[in-house]
């Protein structure tokens, strides 16, 4: 038995309620089971329970064994003083409140159809990373869609929460925060931490002062990243070193400079080298000049894409690294632009909409997700294997969240798809 299964039974009232009584023999009528609490405190809040002739409104706490109340030290926790009913699988020990009065307890052990438990155990025992894979075709399409809408909202809100936390650290400076998030995502997973660190050591307000001078912006970025310390000499690198020497001293940047060893090149395709990504980042900053304003004040997906699809400066069109010329280096690719939209633009829109309490920004974010093609990775391929047609990033983002937050963690009873498979026939 698990507490999550007992939560499920209580939430949906999947137990025999005929002649329902507490362990002390008082009649029980569940008028409302309450709202599931996912934070600290009792498991369900704002429940309405009639015990004997009295109607109570308060919390419900759930344990496998009644003694769990003592094991979790609820007797000394003020948050549990409003518990009006203790629901347990097995009443192994009488429980009293802090004032010495008996805690009304409801035992479910002999009131549950064992087939429900067996269905749940089958899901948990599945060898598939998606527990309901073998039963997927039996799930109603409306149930699937409602769950995907739910998890997509959760994913967007979680990303927005991270950005809002960054915003607080930046004293509500949206431009600085959007810049830091953009830089972080220019790391494309492998160099994410280094790009974020770079953004934190060279404020956007410094770069903006030189935004119309490509050489100075590139000098600040490459110099602060540590790439100008030991570099093959040519006309371009000499120019950047000279500019960084002046600007680094002017803004007191040298003591916060990164080192080349903090950047990963190994097993990366040359087009993903951090040097190329830095050059593309510089081009994007120069083209837009105000990242946050560009996002907020762009209304069509086509215009947004044009703002982000940049070409790096001439030197980096024929170099992957300093002093090593090649025939041609590709520009920021389509998939990279789409990645930046998903991981930078969308969270900024959602976070700003939350902070401004303006649903229009969320609607624009959802619209842009539906303009983007779906992501192709190991997770989406598993869903495709179940026959799902994944057309847009709206779909793939939802399915990635469903997989990571529910399937991998076996949270089947928190998922409407899982509960539809476990419910009574």
matplotlib code that plots the C-alpha trace (Angstrom):
import matplotlib.pyplot as plt

x = [0.0, 1.1, 0.0, -0.4, -2.9, -4.8, -4.8, -6.3, -9.0, -10.0, -9.9, -12.2, -14.1, -13.4, -14.4, -17.6, -19.4, -22.3, -22.7, -19.5, -18.2, -15.2, -13.2, -15.1, -18.4, -19.6, -21.5, -19.5, -20.8, -18.3, -20.0, -16.8, -13.4, -11.5, -8.8, -5.5, -2.6, 0.8, 2.6, 3.5, 0.6, -2.4, -3.1, -6.5, -7.8, -11.2, -13.1, -16.7, -17.3, -20.3, -19.4, -22.4, -24.7, -22.0, -20.8, -17.0, -15.0, -11.3, -8.4, -8.0, -4.8, -4.0, -1.6, -1.1, -1.1, -2.7, 0.7, 2.0, 0.5, 3.0, 5.9, 5.6, 5.2, 1.9, 0.8, 3.3, 2.6, 0.1, -0.7, -2.5, -4.7, -7.5, -7.6, -11.2, -10.7, -7.7, -8.1, -5.9, -5.6, -5.1, -6.0, -3.0, -3.1, -5.6, -4.6, -5.4, -5.1, -2.7, -5.6, -6.1, -9.3, -9.7, -8.9, -11.8, -10.3, -11.7, -10.2, -10.4, -8.9, -12.1, -13.9, -11.8, -12.1, -8.8, -8.9, -8.1, -4.9, -4.0, -4.5, -2.2, 0.4, 0.4, 1.2, 4.0, 5.5, 5.6, 9.1, 8.3, 9.5, 6.0, 4.0, 0.8, 2.4, 0.6, -2.8, -2.3, -4.7, -7.5, -7.4, -10.0, -8.6, -10.3, -8.5, -5.1, -5.6, -6.7, -3.6, -1.4, -2.9, -2.3, 1.3, 2.2, 0.8, 2.9, 6.0, 5.6, 4.9, 7.9, 10.2, 8.6, 9.2, 12.9, 13.0, 11.1, 13.6, 16.4, 14.4, 14.3, 18.0, 18.4, 16.2, 13.3, 15.5, 13.8, 16.4, 19.2, 17.2, 16.2, 19.9, 21.1, 18.5, 19.4, 23.1, 22.4, 20.5, 23.3, 25.3, 22.9, 23.2, 26.9, 28.2, 25.1, 26.7, 29.7, 27.5, 25.3, 28.5, 29.7, 26.4, 26.7, 30.2, 29.5, 26.3, 24.1, 24.2, 27.9, 27.4, 24.7, 27.0, 29.0, 26.2, 26.8, 30.5, 30.8, 34.5, 34.0, 31.0, 33.0, 36.0, 34.0, 32.5, 35.6, 37.8, 35.6, 35.2, 38.9, 39.5, 41.9, 44.5, 46.4, 45.3, 46.8, 47.8, 46.1, 44.7, 41.3, 42.5, 45.0, 42.2, 40.0, 42.9, 43.5, 39.8, 39.4, 42.5, 40.9, 37.3, 38.2, 40.1, 37.4, 34.7, 36.9, 36.1, 39.4, 39.1, 35.8, 37.2, 36.5, 39.2, 39.3, 39.2, 35.7, 34.5, 33.9, 34.9, 35.3, 32.9, 31.1, 30.5, 32.5, 29.3, 28.6, 32.0, 31.5, 33.6, 31.0, 28.2, 29.7, 30.1, 26.4, 25.4, 27.2, 25.4, 22.0, 22.7, 23.8, 20.8, 18.3, 20.0, 17.2, 16.4, 13.4, 11.8, 12.3, 10.4, 7.6, 7.0, 7.1, 3.7, 4.2, 6.2, 7.7, 9.1, 10.4, 12.2, 13.9, 15.1, 16.8, 18.1, 21.4, 24.7, 27.9, 30.5, 32.8, 35.7, 33.6, 32.1, 35.5, 36.8, 35.7, 38.5, 41.0, 43.7, 42.4, 40.6, 38.2, 36.1, 32.8, 31.1, 27.3, 25.1, 22.8, 20.7, 17.0, 16.8, 19.0, 16.7, 13.7, 15.5, 16.1, 12.4, 11.3, 13.8, 14.2, 11.4, 8.5, 9.5, 10.0, 6.5, 4.9, 6.8, 5.9, 2.3, 2.2, 3.9, 1.6, -1.5, -2.1, -3.3, -2.4, 1.3, 0.5, -1.8, 1.0, 3.5, 1.1, 0.5, 4.2, 4.7, 2.2, 4.2, 7.3, 7.9, 8.0, 11.3, 12.8, 14.6, 14.6, 11.5, 9.3, 10.4, 8.9, 5.6, 5.7, 6.1, 2.7, 1.1, 1.0, 1.2, 3.5, 3.3, 4.3, 6.5, 3.2, 2.8, 6.5, 6.9, 3.8, 4.9, 8.4, 6.9, 4.5, 7.4, 9.8, 7.4, 5.0, 6.1, 9.6, 8.5, 5.6, 3.1, 0.3, -2.3, -1.5, -2.1, -5.6, -4.4, -3.2, -6.3, -8.5, -6.8, -7.1, -10.6, -13.4, -14.8]
y = [0.0, 3.6, 6.9, 8.2, 5.4, 6.4, 10.0, 8.9, 6.8, 9.7, 12.4, 10.4, 8.6, 5.2, 3.2, 1.7, 4.5, 2.3, 2.7, 4.7, 4.9, 6.1, 3.4, 4.5, 3.8, 7.3, 7.7, 9.6, 11.4, 13.0, 16.2, 17.3, 15.5, 18.8, 20.1, 18.3, 20.1, 19.7, 21.8, 21.4, 20.6, 18.2, 16.3, 17.8, 21.2, 22.7, 19.4, 19.2, 16.1, 15.2, 13.1, 12.0, 14.9, 17.6, 19.0, 19.9, 21.9, 21.5, 19.3, 15.6, 13.8, 10.4, 7.7, 4.0, 3.2, 5.4, 5.4, 7.5, 10.5, 9.9, 8.9, 12.3, 14.2, 15.8, 16.1, 18.9, 20.7, 23.6, 23.1, 19.8, 21.2, 21.8, 18.1, 16.9, 13.4, 11.0, 8.6, 5.4, 2.1, 0.3, 1.6, 0.2, 2.7, 5.2, 8.8, 11.8, 15.5, 17.8, 18.7, 15.0, 14.5, 11.4, 11.9, 10.8, 8.0, 6.3, 2.9, 2.0, -1.4, -3.4, -0.9, -0.9, -3.0, -4.9, -4.7, -1.0, -1.7, -4.4, -2.0, 0.5, -2.1, -3.1, 0.4, 0.8, -2.6, -1.7, -2.1, 0.7, 4.3, 5.3, 3.1, 3.2, 2.5, -0.9, 0.7, 4.0, 3.2, 2.6, 6.1, 8.6, 11.3, 14.0, 12.7, 12.8, 16.3, 17.7, 16.3, 17.7, 21.1, 20.8, 19.8, 22.4, 25.1, 23.6, 23.6, 27.2, 28.3, 26.5, 28.1, 31.5, 30.9, 30.5, 33.7, 35.6, 34.4, 35.8, 39.0, 39.4, 39.0, 41.6, 44.1, 43.9, 44.7, 42.9, 43.8, 42.4, 39.3, 38.6, 39.1, 36.6, 34.0, 34.5, 34.0, 30.9, 29.3, 30.2, 27.5, 24.9, 22.6, 21.8, 25.3, 26.6, 27.3, 29.1, 31.4, 32.3, 33.0, 35.2, 37.2, 37.6, 39.0, 41.5, 43.4, 44.2, 47.8, 47.8, 46.1, 48.5, 51.4, 49.9, 48.2, 50.1, 49.0, 45.3, 45.1, 46.5, 44.2, 41.2, 42.3, 42.5, 39.1, 37.2, 39.0, 38.4, 34.8, 34.3, 33.6, 36.5, 35.3, 33.0, 33.5, 33.1, 36.6, 38.1, 41.6, 40.7, 39.2, 42.1, 44.6, 42.7, 42.4, 46.1, 47.0, 44.6, 46.0, 49.4, 48.4, 45.8, 48.3, 51.0, 48.8, 46.8, 43.5, 41.7, 40.4, 38.6, 37.2, 33.5, 31.1, 29.1, 25.9, 26.7, 26.2, 22.8, 22.1, 18.3, 16.2, 19.3, 19.9, 23.0, 24.9, 24.5, 25.7, 28.4, 30.8, 30.6, 30.9, 34.0, 35.6, 34.8, 36.1, 39.4, 39.7, 39.1, 41.7, 44.2, 43.6, 43.8, 46.2, 45.6, 41.9, 42.3, 45.1, 43.1, 40.2, 42.1, 44.4, 41.8, 40.5, 38.2, 35.0, 35.9, 39.2, 37.4, 34.8, 37.5, 39.3, 36.1, 34.6, 36.6, 36.3, 36.5, 39.1, 38.5, 37.1, 34.3, 33.4, 31.9, 30.9, 28.4, 29.5, 32.3, 32.2, 29.0, 30.0, 27.7, 28.0, 28.7, 28.7, 28.4, 31.1, 30.5, 27.6, 27.2, 24.7, 26.9, 29.9, 27.7, 26.5, 30.1, 30.9, 27.9, 28.5, 32.2, 34.1, 31.9, 32.1, 35.8, 36.3, 34.0, 35.5, 39.1, 38.1, 36.6, 39.7, 42.1, 39.9, 40.1, 36.9, 38.3, 37.4, 33.8, 33.6, 35.0, 32.4, 29.6, 30.8, 31.0, 27.5, 26.3, 28.0, 26.0, 22.4, 19.7, 18.8, 15.5, 13.7, 10.5, 11.5, 12.6, 9.5, 7.3, 9.1, 8.8, 5.1, 5.0, 6.5, 10.1, 12.7, 15.4, 18.3, 21.4, 22.6, 23.0, 19.2, 18.3, 20.6, 19.1, 15.6, 16.3, 17.7, 14.7, 12.3, 14.0, 15.1, 12.2, 9.1, 8.8, 9.5, 7.1, 9.8, 7.9, 8.8, 12.5, 12.1, 12.1, 9.5, 7.2, 7.7, 6.9, 3.5, 2.8, 3.9, 1.3, -0.4]
z = [0.0, -0.7, 0.6, -3.0, -3.6, -0.5, -1.6, -4.9, -3.1, -0.9, -3.6, -5.9, -3.0, -4.5, -1.5, 0.0, 1.8, 3.0, 6.8, 7.0, 10.6, 12.5, 14.4, 17.5, 15.8, 14.9, 11.6, 8.9, 5.9, 3.4, 2.2, 0.4, 0.5, 0.4, -1.9, -2.4, -0.7, -2.4, 0.0, 3.7, 6.1, 6.0, 2.8, 2.0, 3.1, 3.3, 3.7, 4.9, 7.0, 9.1, 12.1, 14.2, 14.3, 13.9, 10.6, 10.6, 8.2, 8.2, 7.0, 6.3, 7.0, 5.4, 6.5, 5.7, 9.4, 12.1, 13.9, 11.0, 12.9, 15.7, 13.4, 11.6, 14.8, 13.9, 17.5, 18.0, 14.8, 14.9, 11.2, 12.1, 14.8, 12.2, 11.1, 11.4, 10.1, 10.0, 7.1, 7.3, 5.6, 8.9, 12.4, 14.4, 17.2, 18.7, 18.1, 20.3, 19.6, 21.5, 23.8, 24.7, 22.7, 20.5, 16.8, 14.6, 12.4, 9.3, 8.3, 4.6, 4.7, 4.2, 2.0, -1.2, -4.3, -4.5, -8.3, -8.1, -6.1, -8.6, -11.6, -9.9, -9.0, -12.7, -13.8, -11.2, -12.2, -15.9, -17.4, -19.8, -19.0, -19.9, -17.5, -19.4, -22.8, -23.2, -22.3, -24.1, -27.0, -24.4, -23.0, -24.2, -26.4, -24.4, -21.3, -23.1, -24.4, -21.0, -19.4, -22.1, -21.6, -17.9, -18.1, -20.7, -18.4, -15.6, -17.7, -18.8, -15.3, -13.9, -16.5, -15.7, -12.0, -12.7, -14.7, -12.0, -9.4, -11.7, -12.0, -8.2, -8.0, -10.7, -8.8, -11.3, -14.3, -17.2, -19.7, -17.6, -16.8, -20.4, -21.5, -18.8, -19.9, -23.6, -22.8, -20.7, -23.6, -26.1, -24.2, -25.8, -22.7, -23.0, -22.2, -20.4, -17.0, -18.6, -20.7, -17.7, -15.7, -18.5, -18.5, -14.7, -15.0, -17.8, -17.3, -20.3, -19.4, -20.2, -23.5, -24.5, -24.3, -27.1, -29.0, -32.2, -32.4, -33.4, -32.5, -29.0, -28.2, -29.5, -27.5, -24.3, -24.8, -26.0, -23.5, -20.5, -21.6, -21.4, -25.1, -25.7, -23.1, -25.4, -28.9, -32.4, -33.5, -36.6, -37.3, -35.8, -32.5, -32.1, -32.4, -29.9, -27.4, -27.6, -27.2, -24.3, -22.5, -22.5, -21.8, -19.2, -17.3, -17.7, -16.3, -13.9, -15.5, -15.4, -11.8, -12.8, -16.1, -17.0, -18.1, -21.3, -19.4, -18.3, -21.9, -23.5, -27.1, -26.8, -28.9, -30.2, -33.8, -34.9, -35.5, -31.8, -30.6, -27.9, -30.0, -32.8, -30.3, -28.7, -32.2, -32.9, -29.5, -30.2, -33.6, -32.0, -29.2, -31.8, -34.1, -31.3, -28.8, -26.4, -25.9, -23.5, -25.6, -28.8, -27.3, -25.7, -28.7, -31.4, -32.3, -35.3, -35.3, -38.6, -37.3, -34.2, -36.2, -38.4, -35.2, -34.0, -37.2, -37.3, -39.2, -37.2, -38.2, -41.2, -39.3, -37.8, -41.1, -42.0, -38.6, -36.0, -33.7, -33.6, -36.3, -38.0, -41.2, -43.0, -46.2, -44.6, -41.2, -41.1, -39.6, -36.6, -37.8, -37.9, -35.1, -32.9, -33.4, -32.6, -29.5, -28.4, -28.9, -26.8, -24.0, -23.9, -25.7, -24.4, -20.7, -20.9, -22.3, -19.8, -16.8, -17.9, -18.4, -14.9, -13.3, -15.3, -14.8, -18.5, -20.2, -23.7, -23.2, -22.4, -25.4, -27.6, -26.2, -26.9, -30.4, -31.1, -29.8, -32.3, -35.1, -34.1, -35.3, -32.6, -31.1, -32.0, -29.1, -27.2, -25.3, -28.2, -30.2, -27.4, -27.6, -31.4, -30.9, -29.2, -32.3, -31.2, -33.9, -32.6, -34.9, -33.0, -30.1, -28.2, -28.4, -27.7, -24.8, -23.1, -23.8, -22.4, -19.2, -18.9, -19.3, -16.9, -14.2, -14.2, -16.1, -14.9, -11.3, -11.6, -10.6, -12.3, -9.7, -10.2, -13.9, -15.4, -17.9, -15.1, -13.0, -16.0, -16.2, -12.5, -11.8, -11.1, -14.2]

ax = plt.figure().add_subplot(projection="3d")
ax.plot(x, y, z, "-o")
ax.set_aspect("equal")
plt.show()
